[in-house]
Amino acid sequence: MASPSTLIISPQNLSSTSSSLFHYSPKFLTFPTKKLSSLSLTNTTAKPRPLSVSASRSLQALIFDCDGVILESEHLHRQAYNDAFAHFNVRCPPSSQPLNWDLQFYDVLQNLIGGGKPKMRWYFKEHGWPSSTIFETPPESDDERAKLIDTLQDWKTERYKEIIKSGTVETRPGVLRLMDEAKAAGKMLAVCSAATKSSVVLCLENLIGMERFKGLDCFLAGDDVKEKKPDPLIYLTAAKRLGVSEKDCLVVEDSVIGLQAATQAGMSCVITYTSSTADQDFTDSIAIYPDLGNVRLSDLELLLQNAVAAK
């Protein structure tokens, strides 16, 4: 268990992805980066800062992101894309083999381009429009290209649902235990995801179970707000629905986009990073973990108290 002053847990060094994977302009990469491996465990013996009565705040609501926090979903999306490419025999020139996005490439791509259709459209523009069983020759008109993208995305979405429903996908370590601890302690529990509602509902029903899902005090998806993360609207809306101050909420995120949304809403945020977000700059978080396996609710309560007292 991490001590109250042990806020940073460094990941293993990850090799940087070479730009030779594909050509892109650095101006599109907007994520600030700071190697977590340059951070270290410090001040592990210091006592928690004393809290004045006015400064002390209690944790009233624990809010989870979904993709990347409750489950590591990106590799599942990648699998679904590759299954779609194989199913429709999608071949980009000059290759005679179906398109396959490897892990290293997809880690960069998913942080470069948001959304499934924009990912494929960007890729095909960069590498050439493919032949497939949908179109024997590469589509040339805008309508044909739109049909290709729509067909691939629809099939990929159904494949992703099959994977989620297969029973082989597990939640990330510590998530279910923390949810249960929070409910048992009388804390409010929420999930706020930028993904579409149908996708989030599918994940929650199959991974945290119907009882926990129905027991959520607030559930918001990208469909429920006009602005997506890093805009803070989804977290501000959650606080309003829960009837609590933003300062009494603690958010669990996996990416700098989610961190920005939480902090701009006036909420404290802890990070549980994934392989594709480990190099992002999480300076504004109050703690960084590789996962939540050794994190208890009491740890998070003390973190929030100290964070509020330090402001």
C-alpha positions in Angstrom: 0.0 0.0 0.0 1.3 3.4 -0.9 2.0 5.8 2.0 0.3 9.2 1.9 3.4 10.8 0.6 4.2 8.1 -2.0 2.4 9.8 -4.9 4.4 8.7 -7.9 5.0 5.1 -9.1 7.4 5.1 -12.1 6.5 2.7 -15.0 9.1 0.7 -16.9 10.8 2.7 -19.6 9.0 2.4 -22.8 10.8 2.7 -26.1 9.7 5.8 -28.1 7.9 5.2 -31.3 9.9 6.2 -34.3 8.3 8.5 -36.8 9.3 6.1 -39.5 6.1 4.2 -38.7 4.3 6.7 -40.8 4.7 10.3 -41.9 3.0 13.0 -39.9 3.6 16.5 -38.9 4.6 17.1 -35.3 2.1 19.9 -35.0 -0.7 17.4 -34.8 0.8 15.9 -31.6 -0.7 18.1 -28.9 0.0 15.8 -25.9 2.6 17.2 -23.5 5.0 14.5 -22.6 7.2 13.9 -19.6 8.8 10.6 -19.0 7.4 9.1 -15.8 10.6 7.1 -15.5 12.3 10.4 -14.6 10.2 10.7 -11.5 11.0 8.7 -8.4 9.6 7.8 -5.0 10.5 10.6 -2.7 9.8 11.8 0.8 8.5 8.4 1.8 8.9 9.1 5.5 7.4 12.5 5.7 4.3 12.9 7.9 1.0 14.1 6.3 0.5 17.8 6.5 -1.8 18.7 9.5 -5.2 19.8 8.3 -7.1 22.7 9.7 -10.8 22.3 10.3 -11.5 24.7 7.4 -9.1 23.1 5.0 -10.1 19.5 5.6 -12.5 18.0 3.1 -13.9 14.5 2.9 -14.1 12.4 -0.2 -17.8 12.3 -1.1 -17.7 11.0 -4.7 -15.4 8.7 -6.5 -15.6 9.1 -10.3 -14.1 6.7 -12.8 -13.4 7.1 -16.5 -14.2 3.9 -18.5 -11.8 3.1 -21.4 -8.3 2.8 -20.0 -9.4 2.9 -16.4 -12.0 0.3 -15.8 -10.6 -1.8 -18.7 -7.6 -1.5 -21.1 -9.7 -1.2 -24.2 -7.3 0.1 -26.9 -5.8 -3.4 -27.6 -9.4 -4.7 -28.0 -10.2 -1.9 -30.5 -7.0 -2.7 -32.4 -7.9 -6.4 -32.5 -11.4 -5.5 -33.9 -9.9 -3.2 -36.6 -7.5 -5.9 -37.7 -10.3 -8.5 -37.7 -12.3 -6.2 -39.9 -9.4 -5.7 -42.3 -8.9 -9.4 -42.6 -12.6 -10.1 -43.0 -12.9 -7.7 -46.0 -9.3 -8.4 -47.3 -8.3 -4.8 -47.0 -5.0 -4.3 -48.8 -3.1 -1.1 -49.1 -0.7 -0.8 -52.0 1.8 -2.3 -52.6 1.0 -5.0 -50.0 -0.7 -8.2 -51.0 -1.6 -9.0 -47.4 -4.5 -7.7 -45.3 -3.8 -4.5 -43.4 -2.7 -5.1 -39.8 -2.0 -2.3 -37.3 0.7 -3.5 -34.9 0.7 -2.5 -31.2 3.5 0.1 -31.5 1.9 1.8 -34.5 -1.6 1.8 -32.9 -0.3 3.3 -29.6 0.8 6.3 -31.7 -2.2 6.4 -34.0 -4.8 6.3 -31.2 -3.2 9.3 -29.5 -2.9 11.1 -32.8 -6.4 10.7 -34.3 -9.6 10.4 -32.3 -12.5 8.2 -33.5 -12.6 5.1 -35.6 -13.7 6.6 -38.9 -11.2 9.5 -38.8 -8.4 6.9 -38.0 -9.1 4.9 -41.1 -9.7 7.9 -43.3 -6.4 9.5 -42.2 -4.5 6.2 -42.7 -5.9 5.6 -46.2 -5.1 9.2 -47.2 -1.5 8.7 -46.0 -0.9 5.2 -47.4 -3.3 4.9 -50.3 -6.9 3.8 -50.5 -7.1 0.0 -50.4 -8.7 -2.7 -52.5 -11.1 -5.0 -50.7 -14.0 -7.3 -51.1 -16.2 -4.2 -50.7 -14.5 -2.5 -53.8 -12.2 -4.7 -56.0 -10.3 -1.6 -57.0 -9.4 1.3 -54.6 -12.4 3.7 -54.4 -12.0 7.0 -56.0 -15.2 9.0 -55.4 -16.1 10.5 -52.0 -19.3 8.4 -51.9 -17.4 5.2 -52.4 -14.7 6.1 -49.9 -17.4 7.0 -47.3 -19.1 3.6 -48.0 -15.9 1.8 -47.5 -15.2 3.5 -44.2 -18.8 3.1 -43.0 -18.8 -0.6 -43.8 -15.5 -1.3 -42.1 -16.5 0.7 -39.0 -19.9 -1.0 -38.6 -18.3 -4.5 -38.8 -15.6 -3.4 -36.5 -18.1 -2.2 -33.9 -20.0 -5.4 -33.9 -16.8 -7.4 -33.6 -15.8 -5.2 -30.6 -19.1 -6.0 -29.0 -18.5 -9.7 -29.5 -15.1 -9.4 -27.8 -16.6 -7.6 -24.8 -19.4 -10.1 -24.4 -17.0 -13.1 -24.8 -16.2 -13.2 -21.1 -12.5 -13.1 -21.7 -12.1 -9.4 -20.9 -11.3 -8.4 -17.4 -11.4 -5.2 -15.5 -8.1 -3.6 -14.5 -6.6 -4.5 -11.1 -8.3 -3.0 -8.1 -11.2 -1.3 -9.9 -14.0 -3.5 -8.6 -12.6 -3.6 -5.1 -12.4 0.2 -4.9 -15.9 0.5 -6.2 -17.2 -1.9 -3.6 -15.2 -0.1 -0.8 -16.6 3.2 -1.8 -20.2 2.0 -1.8 -19.7 0.2 1.5 -18.3 3.4 3.0 -21.3 5.4 1.9 -19.4 7.3 -0.9 -21.1 8.2 -4.1 -19.9 6.4 -7.2 -19.9 7.6 -10.8 -18.6 6.8 -14.2 -17.9 9.6 -16.7 -16.7 8.5 -20.2 -16.3 10.4 -23.4 -17.2 7.3 -25.4 -20.7 6.8 -26.8 -23.3 5.7 -24.4 -24.0 2.4 -26.1 -20.3 1.4 -26.0 -19.9 2.4 -22.3 -23.1 0.6 -21.2 -21.9 -2.6 -23.0 -18.6 -2.4 -21.2 -20.1 -1.7 -17.8 -22.9 -4.3 -18.0 -20.4 -7.0 -19.0 -17.4 -6.1 -16.9 -18.6 -4.5 -13.6 -21.9 -6.4 -13.6 -25.5 -5.3 -13.6 -25.7 -4.8 -9.8 -22.8 -2.4 -9.7 -23.9 -0.7 -12.8 -27.4 -0.1 -11.5 -25.9 1.1 -8.2 -24.0 4.0 -9.8 -25.1 7.3 -8.4 -24.3 9.0 -11.7 -23.4 7.7 -15.2 -22.5 10.1 -18.0 -21.3 9.3 -21.5 -20.1 11.5 -24.4 -23.7 11.6 -25.7 -24.8 13.4 -22.5 -22.7 16.5 -22.9 -22.1 19.0 -25.7 -18.4 19.2 -25.2 -16.0 16.3 -25.0 -12.9 15.9 -22.7 -10.6 17.8 -22.2 -13.5 20.2 -21.7 -14.6 19.9 -18.0 -18.3 19.9 -18.8 -18.8 16.2 -18.1 -17.3 16.4 -14.7 -19.1 19.7 -13.8 -22.4 18.0 -14.8 -21.6 15.0 -12.7 -20.9 17.1 -9.6 -24.2 18.9 -10.1 -26.2 15.7 -10.5 -24.5 14.2 -7.4 -25.1 17.4 -5.5 -21.6 17.7 -4.2 -18.8 20.2 -4.4 -16.1 19.6 -7.1 -13.5 19.8 -4.3 -15.1 16.7 -2.6 -14.8 14.6 -5.8 -11.9 12.5 -6.8 -11.5 11.4 -10.4 -9.6 8.4 -11.7 -8.2 8.9 -15.2 -5.6 7.3 -17.5 -4.7 10.1 -19.9 -3.7 13.7 -19.9 -7.0 14.6 -21.8 -9.0 13.2 -18.9 -6.7 14.8 -16.3 -7.2 18.2 -18.0 -11.0 17.7 -17.9 -11.0 16.9 -14.2 -8.6 19.6 -13.0 -10.4 22.3 -15.1 -13.6 21.2 -13.3 -11.8 21.9 -10.0 -11.5 18.3 -9.1 -8.5 16.3 -7.9 -7.4 13.5 -10.1 -5.3 10.3 -9.7 -3.8 8.6 -12.8 -3.7 4.9 -13.5 -1.8 4.9 -16.8 -1.7 2.4 -19.6 1.1 1.4 -22.0 -0.1 4.0 -24.5 -0.4 6.9 -22.0 2.6 6.2 -19.7 4.7 8.9 -21.3 2.2 11.7 -21.0 2.7 14.6 -18.6 0.7 14.0 -15.4 2.2 16.8 -13.3 -1.2 18.1 -12.3 -2.4 14.8 -10.9 -2.2 14.1 -7.1 -0.9 10.5 -7.6 0.2 8.3 -10.4 -0.2 4.5 -10.4 0.5 1.7 -12.9 -2.8 0.2 -11.7 -5.1 0.3 -8.6 -4.2 -3.2 -7.3 -2.6 -1.9 -4.1 -4.6 1.3 -3.7 -7.2 1.4 -0.9 -10.1 3.8 -0.4 -8.3 5.1 2.7 -5.3 6.0 0.5 -7.5 8.1 -1.8 -9.3 9.8 1.1 -6.0 11.0 2.6 -4.6 12.0 -0.8 -7.7 14.3 -1.4 -7.4 15.8 2.1 -3.7 16.6 1.6 -4.4 18.0 -1.9 -7.1 20.3 -0.7 -5.0 21.4 2.3 -2.0 22.2 0.0 -4.1 24.6 -2.1 
